[in-house]
Amino acid sequence: MVTFGALEAGGTKMVMGILDENGSILERVSIPTQEPDITVPAMIAFFSGKTIQALGIGCFGPLDLNPVSPQFGSITATPKIAWRHIPIRTLFMDALHIPVAIDTDVNAAALAESRLGAAKGLNSCLYVTIGTGIGGGVIIGGKPVHGLVHPEVGHQLVTPHPQDPCPEGFCPYHKHCLEGLAAGPTFEKRYAMSAKDLPHTHIAWDIEADYIAQMCHNAIMSFSPEKIILGGGVMQQQFLLPLVREKTLMLLGQYIQHPHMENGLKDYIVSPDLGIHSGLMGSFLLAKEAGNL
């Protein structure tokens, strides 16, 4: 049996899987993201001896994804200081002696949703995860977008909500960027309560929906994705997605004319079809391409 390794390397946990060539998950484990000298050896140990043909890594970033760069496949200016400049792709290649492909965790998730999930059959989509941080993967022409570096959807600037008690946000790099204003930890920093404990009538949710809707508006106006997929822990609140759709329509101001606008964006701004497996399945697809299968 031909098998592949998949690693969804997140800032909170590392999810590792062994999959067959059809994408069936044969084995899946998760470990907490600790210091690199603890976490990396544990991950290498998991994949060692599994006779996988290739490994795909969807990793938190920012990453150096320039194939001609000496630091290709390395983590760069992450807020997780201990992980800065860790050459994660090279570490796995040197240890496992197999092809290793790498992209951002959100690009991997976007790739999976594009080929297997909510955006299957479309040429473009935006996948955004809203949790401990906020990141977005962009698919155009069926492929993840890379450029100067890679899209940093979570660090776009948004207009502070007039009722936000902390309008500058909490990002160490930028004032009033999306992640600094709308990531999961911002709820506790503002209100001393986690998002899951706040009632749905709390003003926090109107503020949250406003920031996510601004991001959706910016994406539609900037590169017009055929679908927007919103995942992550914060989006598990079932009442939030309809509120985001409503606010996005208001921001668009009837400027965009499309049948999706007529049904309230119900088929346009959606949840991921692959659920919690989007990132792992995207990493599998990266591995399969690296193994030329």
URJOHU-V321792 format. One record per backbone hydrogen bond with DSSP energy under -0.5 kcal/mol. CO is the residue of the C=O (numbers start at 0). NH is the residue of the N-H. Records with the same first field share a line. If there is no record, write none. Layout:
# URJOHU-V321792
CO: NH, NH
This chain:
# URJOHU-V321792
1: 20
2: 52
3: 18
4: 55
5: 16
6: 8, 57
7: 9, 14
8: 59
11: 32
12: 9, 14
13: 15, 30
14: 7
15: 28
16: 5
17: 25, 26
18: 3
19: 22
23: 19, 25
26: 17
28: 15
30: 13
31: 33
34: 37, 38
35: 39, 40
37: 41
38: 42
39: 43
40: 44
41: 45
42: 46
43: 47
46: 49
52: 98
53: 4
54: 100
55: 6
56: 58, 102
57: 8
58: 104
61: 75
62: 64
63: 72
64: 66
65: 68
68: 71
70: 73
72: 88
73: 63
74: 84
75: 77
78: 80
79: 82
80: 83
82: 85
84: 86
85: 74, 87
86: 90
87: 91
88: 92
89: 93
90: 94
91: 95
92: 96
98: 54
100: 56
102: 58
103: 107
104: 108
105: 109
106: 110
107: 111
108: 112
109: 113
110: 114
111: 115, 116
112: 116, 118
113: 120
116: 119
118: 121
122: 140, 141
124: 138
125: 228
126: 136
127: 230
128: 130, 134
129: 233, 234
130: 183
132: 130
134: 128
136: 126
137: 144
138: 124
139: 142
142: 139
144: 150
148: 146
151: 154
152: 155
153: 178
155: 177
160: 163
162: 164
163: 166
165: 168
167: 175
173: 176
175: 157
176: 180
177: 180, 181
178: 182
179: 169
182: 185
183: 186, 187
184: 188
185: 189
186: 190, 192
187: 191
193: 196, 197
194: 197
198: 201
201: 204, 205
202: 206
203: 207
204: 208
205: 209
206: 210
207: 211
208: 212
209: 213
210: 214
211: 215
212: 216
213: 217
214: 218
215: 219
216: 220
217: 221
218: 222, 223
219: 223
226: 125
227: 269
228: 127, 230
230: 129
231: 234
232: 235
233: 236
235: 237
236: 239, 240
237: 241
238: 242
239: 243
240: 244
241: 245
242: 246
243: 247
244: 248
245: 249
246: 250
247: 251
248: 252, 253
251: 254
254: 256
255: 257
257: 260, 261
258: 261, 262
259: 262, 264
260: 263
262: 265
264: 267, 268
267: 227, 269
269: 229
271: 274
273: 276
274: 277
276: 280
277: 281
278: 282
279: 283
280: 284
281: 285
282: 286
283: 287
284: 288
285: 289
286: 290
287: 292
288: 291
